[in-house]
Amino acid sequence: MNEKMSRGAGSAFGGKIGFFEMQEWEQAYVGPRLAGQEVWFFDKDGNPHPPHQSSDSGTGQAAPSSDGSPLLGQKGNADIDILSNFINYPVTAETLKLFPKLKYVTTRSTGYDHIDLKACAERGIVVSNVPTYGENTVAEFAFALLLALSRKIFPAVKQVREQGLFLTDSLQGFDLQGKTLGVVGAGHIGMFVIKIAKGFGMNVVAYDPYPKPELAAQNGFAYASLEDLLKSSDIITLHVPYMPATHPYYKRAKYRAVQKRRYYH
Ligand SMILES: NC(=O)c1ccc[n+]([C@@H]2O[C@H](COP(=O)([O-])OP(=O)(O)OC[C@H]3O[C@@H](n4cnc5c(N)ncnc54)[C@H](O)[C@@H]3O)[C@@H](O)[C@H]2O)c1
């Protein structure tokens, strides 16, 4: 799975295209742009409908199959050649059985842990992702969470709503300026987080198995080992793909060495 494959794969396949997890406005955008191709939009219950014909059931999660994944295409039109999904419709070995003609799976996300790459490879099915999107959006959201924490936004709103009080004694937060932010995973999203953090006057250390020294020099941060990052950071933020190697990052045990006053999100 790489950028070249992502760009080239779409044009290599003809035939029926099945879109999953698409809202009405997305369907209205995509439908006319694929005029001349056979396109089906599948709703949350697996009912296919052609463009310009809305479904009653809308989009969302389908009833799960025995392995917990939604059963795609169980209501017909399973002879699609190309399947386009997002993150809530896993493509497992079981779901692949429903699409005997499938040649290409293209997820409209950067993460691809919801796709069984091995099962796809065994069938010779090509898989592609979106190499990057929404990097500033996710970084801004990460900072929204960080500021909510540092400025005690949730407790403040709760106190005002529930007690009609704004007692500053219990709502004292902390400044970001001068604090050290540890960024685990300095890819597209992580780099945006770093740029925002520098705007707040923070020191930044980053851990990434593929460091890019020129980016560190340009953006005024330092790479560190994960161990040193955990020791030196006041706040830790994770921007790694979810996969077996990064699973422990999402476990509390990983942060035992971190002092209690520190935060991670
Ligand atoms: N919620 C959303 O809207 C949204 C949007 C885009 C991406 N994402 C998620 O965010 C993730 C990151 O997106 P991105 O665009 O920054 O991807 P990216 O590939 O540009 O960056 C990921 C970084 O993680 C690093 N990395 C890989 N393994 C690591 C490890 N074991 N420890 C530390 N770092 C490691 C990589 O070297 C890379 O620099 C995606 O995989 C996806 O799951 C979410």
The ligand as an ORCA input file, in Angstrom:
! r2SCAN-3c Opt
* xyz 0 1
  N      -9.888     10.985     12.915
  C      -9.591     11.390     11.677
  O     -10.312     12.144     11.043
  C      -8.283     10.952     11.075
  C      -7.869     11.502      9.884
  C      -6.662     11.097      9.350
  C      -5.915     10.135     10.028
  N      -6.367      9.589     11.174
  C      -5.572      8.584     11.944
  O      -4.355      9.177     12.334
  C      -3.279      8.320     11.976
  C      -2.088      9.179     11.599
  O      -2.413      9.949     10.439
  P      -1.282     10.751      9.675
  O      -1.915     11.386      8.487
  O      -0.507     11.603     10.623
  O      -0.381      9.514      9.200
  P       1.187      9.531      8.865
  O       1.462      8.218      8.219
  O       1.576     10.773      8.144
  O       1.891      9.581     10.309
  C       1.991      8.492     11.175
  C       3.379      8.568     11.813
  O       3.439      7.550     12.809
  C       4.766      7.042     12.752
  N       4.811      5.731     13.387
  C       4.592      4.520     12.819
  N       4.774      3.558     13.737
  C       5.104      4.177     14.900
  C       5.430      3.715     16.196
  N       5.429      2.426     16.492
  N       5.714      4.650     17.149
  C       5.716      5.956     16.867
  N       5.424      6.453     15.651
  C       5.114      5.569     14.676
  C       5.114      7.003     11.272
  O       6.504      6.927     11.060
  C       4.512      8.309     10.798
  O       5.445      9.371     10.830
  C      -3.812      7.485     10.794
  O      -3.192      6.225     10.723
  C      -5.274      7.358     11.093
  O      -5.500      6.198     11.849
  C      -7.508     10.001     11.737
*
